[in-house]
Amino acid sequence: MNTNQQLSMTRTGQPDEEAIRLIRGYEAFALRLDPRGYCVCTSEGKDSRVLGHLMRRAGVKHFYLHNITGIDPPELVYFQRRNFQAYRDAGYLTYDLMYRRSMWQLMLDKLIPPLRHMRYCCAEFKERRTPEQGDAMIATGVRRAESVRRKLNRSELEYGRTHLNPYDQYGEIDMDTVRVCYDNPEWRKGGLFTLNPLAEWPDHWLWDYSKEAGLEQCSLYNEGFDRLGCIGCPMAGVEGRCREFERWPKFQDMYIRAFDRMVAARTARGMRQKFASGAEWFEWWLYEPEKLEADALTGATSMFDETEDTP
């Protein structure tokens, strides 16, 4: 039984049908950009799993790209590896991209930990353009419901960070705007087209779809995790991060060792420090960044002001 036959969710106008219509509507343009078709950027979390399933249902040409961060939950790592082998067995091209510098190396380079408003790790691990992507049209599982920032700044069709309307006034797939952008040399300076077919999906649509499609999701969701990202990511909040470090304590140890190396490097450069050990830094980093960012918004002095780090 093929994927389409497994689904009863085929009524016209349903969210999955609209997503597939969008995916199929831009396939010809995606092939014009790259003969491999869409570049499906996936972590194999719940969003990208649904996206990949829709891509396969749509029958469009595409390949899969996964960025190895080195700090993802082990269960998600094994799940992703198994899925990528299944994709390869089915004839799909896949890329597993190793990071250029680990999180621990990045912390030593920057001499500060990643923060909610300073996520240099995302820029390095997930957002940098790679040769494997080429000029391919990116497809992601980004959803506006995931955060206030994404609600304001993301849409179903984008060029760089510019929002494009994927439909014309009659609700048909609109290629004219895309062609204008593509043919304009000023628009083609380093930008990539991105399709986010799930942009308008709330969480419950993902779970309803997964259940009806019989789509396997990572086992960590059954343990109560509602997001699967890098362990220790500041975007998970204090409660989420504490739960992660309790679940995977070895990662806490690795962060503390990285903080120790950062302390030594800051000391060698003559930089002032509020904390003398990696453990103290970690304790602050886990609980205090939200207060730090509130202070920054109100103009209060930050421990990372230039005057603070002046020898």
C-alpha positions, 0 to 999 in steps of 0.5 A: 500500500503506497503513502496516498492509499494509507491516508483518508485525509484527502478531502479538497481544501484540507490543510494537507491538500493545500500544502501539497498543492503549494508544493506541486505548484512550485516544482517546475520552478524548483527544478529550474533552480536545481535539477535535484528539485527541492532541498528539504532541510530536516531535523526529523523532528515533528515538523520536518517529518510531516513536511517530508511525508507531504513531499513524498505524497506530492510526488515531487523531485526533492532531496534531504539535507540534515545539519549535524550539530553534535548537541542533539538528543541521542534518541533524535540522532538515531531516529534521523539516521534510521530515517535517512537510510530509509530515504536512501533505500527509497531512492532519495538523495540525502546529505548529512552535513558535519559542523565546521566547529563544534559548540564547544569550539564556538564558545571558546571563539566567542568567549560568551555562551549562546543567548536568546538574543545572540544565537551564533550557534544557529547561524553556524549549524543551521542557517549558513548556506552550503555547497550541498544546497547550491541554488536549490529552492529550500523547503522547511517545516517552519511554522508561524505558531512556533514563536512570536518572532516567527509569526511576525517574520515568516511566511509560506513563500520567502526570498531571503527574508522577504515575504512573497505571496504564493497565491494570486487574487483568485487563490491560484499558484502565483508564479509571476512574482517569483519570476520577477524576483528570479530575473532581477539581478539585484534580487539574486545576490546570494538569496535563496527561495524558501517554501514553508508549506506548514507555515499556517499549521498549529500543533494539533494539525501536525499530530492529527496528520501524523496519527491519520497518516501512521507517520512515526515520530521520535519517541521523545515526544511520548516522554512529554517533550514538545520540542526537540532541538539542541540540548541546552538551547536558550530558546527552550526556557529555564524549565525546558533546559533543566529537564533536558540536562536532567535527562542527558546529564553528560551534556551538562558536564560538557557545557561546564567543561566548555565554560571552564575553557572559556574562563581560562581564555577570558583570563588569558586575555585580561578580561574581567569576569563575574564568575571564576569557574565553569560551574558558576558560569553554567548556573548563571547561563541556565537561570539568568539570561532571561533577566539579562535580556530584560535588562538589555531591553530597558537599557540596564547595564549588561555584563557583556558591555564593552566597558565590562570586557576592557582589560 
